Amino acid sequence: MEWTKPVRAAVSGLAVIASLCAFQRPFREFPGVEYSPGEIPLPADHQEKTEFAFARLMFPGGGVDDGYYPRYQGDYRLGLSLWTQDYPRADRHFSLAVRRLTRIHTRSVEQVVDLDSNDVYNWPWIYAVQVGEWGLTQKEALVLREYLLRGGFFMADDLHGQYEWDLFARTMKMAFPDRPIVDIEDGDAAFHTVYDLDERYQLPGWAHLRQGYKRPIHALGPEDGKGAHWRGIYDDRGRLMVAISYNSDVGDAWEWADEPQYPERCADLAIRLGINYIAYAMTH
């Protein structure tokens, strides 16, 4: 029997998904900056192999001792660096939103991914927080480059002010010395894949709601850290590989989405933005 092209494509796609699921590592929970293991209840599907899971990138600390989280400058593989900011509450709130608002078969818990492991290639979309204070090594940067050039997608979130931007930009230069970081244009498909996000505004962290923005510890002046910027890195085909939330705290908006005190419009934009990035990553 000769299969039609659509049928062959569908079977091929299912085979790819099945192979990815087969090699995915089992779920494991780590201690974090704000929450201890078990503090956020585990849903029943935490070991289920699904089409999509929220993959959070672990990374070494950047050696910045700001006195705010002094004990999170240890072994990052044990959760002792700022990759655990907002974790796991933000991840699980957002995963729940993906399950409710899309037809993407999504697990209700996150997956922690290490660039020092080939496991990163099993996840189409990865997320990292506090990327203005990370300590990615040259080796890890090259793995990130390979992952992205193979079709992966990286969402970089929660960096504020010139100090953190410069550190993050230097790190990304290790991965892509030949590719600029540019502003994502309003008409880019990443802003319109599921939701039309023509209006994008700054998303404040929970602790900075009264200020209306997040003024970083290393700010150079009273205006440093103001103004939302949505930036990215593209491949040779014009595909967005890296989406950067500069001067916004998308993770906090996910984390506190169910709190009446957190602005609904901010939680709404954060969830829609994340869903757009996922749908874009899985279709481009």
PyMOL commands that set and color helices and strands:
alter all, ss='L'
color gray80, all
select helices_A, chain A and resi 5-23+76-78+82-84+89-101+118-122+131-133+138-149+161-175+189-191+206-208+250-255+264-281
alter helices_A, ss='H'
color red, helices_A
select strands_A, chain A and resi 55-58+111-114+125-129+153-159+182-183+229-234+240-246
alter strands_A, ss='S'
color yellow, strands_A
deselect
rebuild
show_as cartoon
